[in-house]
Amino acid sequence: MQICELPPARSVRLLCCLALLSMTLWIPRAAEADDAHWQLKDGDRVVLLGSTFIERENAHGVVEMSLRLAAPSVDFTVRNLGWSGDNVLGESRAYFGPVQAGYAHLQEYVGLTEPTVLIVSYGHNAAFAGEAGLTEFLGNYSKLLKDLSAEGRRIVVLGPTPLEPVVQSPEQVDALNKDRRLYSDSIRTLCEQQNCTYVDLLEPMQTLRNEMGVDRLTENGIHLNRDGYIAVGEVLARSLGSSLVRDGELLLRDSQFAAAAQPAYKEILWKNELFFHRFRPQNETYLRGFRKHEQGQNAKEILEFDPLVKEQDQAVQKATDDLIRNWGETKQ
Amino acid sequence: MHRNFLTLTTLLTTLVVANPVLAQRSLTEVPDTDPAKEQASFQVADGFEVNLFASEPMIAKPIQMNWDSQGRLWVATSETYPHVKPGQDANDKIILLEDTDDDGVADKSTVFADGLLMPTAILPGDGGVYVGNSTELLHLKDTDGDGQSDERRIVLSGFGTEDTHHIIHTLKRGPAGHIYFNQSIYTHSHIETPYGVKRLLAGGTWKFDSTSLELDVFCRGLVNPWGLAFDSYGQAFETDGAGGEGIHYVFPDVVMLTAHNAERIVRGLNPGQPKHCGLEILSGDHLPEGWSGRFVTNDFRGNRINSFELSESGSGYISRQADNLMTSNYVSFRPVDILMGPDGAIYVADWYNPIIQHGEVDFRDERRDHEHGRIWRISVKDNTPGRQLLPADASVTELVTMLTSDQKWYRDMARYELSKADRNEVFQAIDSAAKANQDPAVEAQLALSRMWLAEDWSGSEEALRMAELMLTHDDYRLRSAAVRVAAQWNENPLAVGIFTKAIADPHPQVKLEAVHALRHQGTPAALKLAATAVDPANDRFLEFSLWQTFRSTENTWLPLFVEDPSFFGDNPRTILTIAQASRSAAVVAPIVRMWEQGKIPDNMTGEVLQLVSERGNVGELTELWKLALDENNRHRAAILEALAQTALRRKAQPSESLTELIPLLDAKNSQVRWFATRLAGLWKIETARPNLKAIAENETESDARRGIALQSLALLGGTDSRDYLLAVARGESMPKLQVAGIEALLSMNVKLAAEAAVAALSEEGSAARVNTILGPLLQRRDGPGHLAQALKGAKWPAGVATAAVRRATSLPQQNPGLVAAIQKAGGIDPLDKELSPEEMQQLVQAIVKNGDAHRGEEIYRREKLLCIKCHAIGGAGGKVGPDLSSIGASAPVDYLVESLINPSKKIKEGYHSIQVVTIDGIVLAGVPVLENQDEIHLRDAEGKIHVVPTEDIELRKNSTVSLMPADLVSKLRRDELIDLVRFLSALGKTGELVVSKQQMVRTWQVINPEGNISGINDAIRHTGIQLATTDDSQLSWTTDYSHVDGGLRLQPLAKMRNIDGATLSIARFELDVIQPGVIGLKIENPTGLRIWIDDKEVDVKPDLNPNLPAGKHRVTIAADPGARKNAPIRAELVEVPGSQGQATLLN
């Protein structure tokens, strides 16, 4: 079978996808529109915002890959604004300034990346404060979500991921996960009030862990390993009304698929790295900070990443299109 | 001919062909990259030799190195540094170097990992290698045995990268297996752990347990600490690559220089040292005599390796500089890391770069080297150990034997290997080794290792049992280590028992560890125990730790103390110390009550009053004021002083009987009169107006008190005060008080004061008054504007205008309008500050070719040039700007020229000034030396420290202007500038312009040559020369500094004639005896000298070696310049073999 000899111009790609869809490969088993809590559209700019959970996706590219597989016919770009240790105040982004400077930085970069879809995930760190910290957290989260909302922007909120007993006892982790349950539920209520899509990760990930037959979804009890990100990808796919389960297995865990996906992953990771330098340039003190009189002349280099990232977006789209097409062929 | 050198260079350069581009202008200085040529420049200490272990292409740009237990050297390298290029795929590497044939030269180099982004830290462990990689701490592993990493795990992430020479670095393994690493001043890290988020802003040391994944901040501060080493007893030490205090003693929770939000800091052990990178403690019986136990660290700017000897002192140490391990004049030799190896040699990572500045030189400057790098091996001559049994290949029994090795390398590696073995087997092997052993030193090392292994395995019971046992050891170092281990489990009853015992330990270091543990325990009972260690005799480390304890636990103890002031017992010293450590005003009432009840002795009254002044409420202030009304109260003056301070700093005052102040203006006690004069204004006692005028007009009063009266009148305000002060400011009445009048008027009406200032400075010869008159005026936010306005149409003498421009250009905010107005009034030419690349090239060549460093030093020392007032060399000189000891070795010539002409272009980290505007409209600029939520301590251009309460700050911003005035060198002739730069560029580079390691006396007090010389001479002649050893007020002293070579020149000193038949010049210095005993004081060439120690004249000989009790002592030297043929005075503190005595110089 011969599909798509031409470079994937928009119409051709659409054709390919239709062809693939007809092969049922990318069609979720229970693909009913009602299952979709949100949608990806052509031209979307998806921006991921949050703490270490989001930041480390940069090195995996699994969430992006999952979104692309779950919406194979959609042309979109992804930016990662994760920052380790961050909270709803943007505290990790403050550099030399007070916490408010971090909040301003967060707003600035959300503005710069112009998201049409903003995937936000906070509460992972806040939940350690337990019930005592909940009210303050919700107040600040509510403000953040309001400040982030914009005309034509869809906000998807991901709840905290479950902790696992790796360096702590099962009892300690159970207690901490109870707090995370409390935060999850409260964030869900908040999202209902503020018209954001909420995607719970806590139970679905624990369920998936059993279904995947793996011991752990984390490296160290808190931060996700690759399987963890694959599980998140599946939860997200389901929230889009899709699923990446094939023959009872998660496609991304399939070694053949993983091999075929290497080129696409490579492009995604390189795009992530280029954007990381744009978003969190090293030597900020000298380029744009209070010692800019010394190296400010080199700050222009930060902006030189913009065209590089943009160019790489196309490479990502092409590589994932190729993957989808070729994998479909292989399967035929 | 005093022509502006810039004009001259412009003329000259028209004659030459302009070609070289800016970045290449000093390329002639970049040395040959041949390692043999570099090696030829090395001078090693006696008994050592040096060889090349590895260089490019085996390795390039090494940053940190660490050994594994197989004796292989792991090196983190970065060619990308300092900054990734857009689109560049950073490909920095981890290199593994091996010397497979034991010939001291690496013969195998493997790229273990690549694709990294500025890996600045490396430590083998847990089956792989830990790597600091910009924002992350990675663990890289080779799972398939092909010698290359194939598994990459992010262990921790969220480290700041605001400055790539500050990112996480210096990974080291602590005694109990924890991983320690550092970050530097511009780094802000936010790290998630399974236990929650940990944040560290600015510099500090992290402590990480790679098993439990617990991450803690071990200590905070230091500008750029790239050296960290643990001694054999687990104590930690650090060096700072941007500080200047040599070795730092780093105990848990210590807060050091530039820590974020620091309220107090603990200084290093060697103030006045150049910057240091890397740190190793040498060990081994094979080392030449005296070298085992020495600390070695790299003066990377001066291309040399320094060594230091530490000796115990109280709870900490004192450190003395010893011989250099290696020196070089090779500009590209940049030793950054230093380690001993398994063969007992010392390995030095050479970053190899002519450029080392991070921010100050363009990231893309072509002179930056990205290709080269070396590892040098400094070995003991005739010491070829050959193949050794390496820890990786050793059995448990063999490893236990290694625990007792004379080389720390084997002890540390063996302990690490043992941590992976079977616990019972290990403990048994250690126990039987201990049983068979007779040597107490060996027994100590076995016991320590056993305890640390137990701690590593988190076996709290086992570790605590060991700690308890060790607490009975004779050696305090083991007892200290035991308490630190117990502090890991501070809630365990066993640990609590250990702390109770340790806090009463006779040795202060054991107490220090106990205080730390009790602070973390934090219960009322623990704090009561900690309080028992409060003692005025405590040294600075212990004192800090106690202060920190009561500062950070206030919420726990304060309610208990307020309820029961005897909560901490009845020792007034202890109670006051604890109260002072708190922030709260709630301590004031119980303290005042105790004072009134006579429970606090008189010598502590000042501290009680200080507390009330700083924190007391209106009721407490009123209570105090009422006490002062009793003329028999012996604390009357002190109370008034405290109330004046309160009114000034907090604008608070008593609420009753204020007018009863008036009679105090005429009190018998002069101090009472003085403070009453001040308070009359501060409290706005309108009825005191006539009295204040009378004081101002009374010519028999001191000028100072008359000036205060004027200020108080200004505070009373109104047109009456204004007109009165205007007349004074204009010199119409009381001309003697004109300057004071201008300053007083300033607080009422800036415009009028500016006009009066302009008029006052119009007279010839008033240049000396420029700073006193303009200083306060320009400090006001609206001052510069009013001054510029007032200058319209005015004429100033050129000398006044020059001094005024200097003042105006060092303001935090540039005021081109004001500078132009001053220049116009003085008829002086504006400055042309920019040099073209060609002019720079010309100048640089002339400096290198024709400059004379010795003439340059004399120019440097000229008072008018102000260099020495702000910069120190070897600790001698001002503290406003960076110490210049090795500036020549680190800064290219063009950088020096640029810094002199335009100081604001290149500002060193730690010397960036900030500007604050207070709610009173005062503008202050200075370098923040301490900053926290309550106050900022600013060091201004005069070296004066201003403490500004945060709540008084209306505006705070970073200043882009250097505190260094911009036109300092503009009045130099070209040849003078050339000599000056030649001197600076030679500093730290060549022989006599290298600050020697000896503890030379460099800061002196000499008779002020500008004082009343004949009066002083008469006083000494009549009273006798001993007068010079006292603080007699007839004598006026000023600070003078030795030349770089350590000698104090006699020629500039004032000569006292006809003193016991001779002409003498007098100089004196102070030393602080820390440990009583014989103190080595060496006087080079004592001909024509008379010397007093305190008030006793001593026999003059080269080795004075007095036996001195603890405390400060003054050494006075009278020199007969004729008899000495003007030979400079050189005095030096040396060690006396066999003496317990320890002293440091007070500079």
Interface residues (C-beta under 8 A of the other chain):
Chain A: S51 T52 E55 R56 A59 W83 S84 G85 D86 N87 E91 S92 A94 Y95 F96 H124 N125 F128 L163 V166 V167 Q168 E219 N220 G221 I222 H223 W270 L274 H277 R280 Q282 N283 E284 T285 Y286 G289 F290 R291 H293 E294 Q295 Q297 N298 E301 E304 F305 L308
Chain B: P82 H83 V84 K85 P86 G87 D89 M118 S134 T135 R153 I154 S157 G158 G160 T161 E162 D163 T164 I167 Y186 H188 S189 H190 I191 E192 T193 P194 Y195 G196 V197 K198 R199 T211 S212 L213 H358 G359 E360 D362 F363 R364 S904 K905 K906 I907 E909 H912 N958 T960
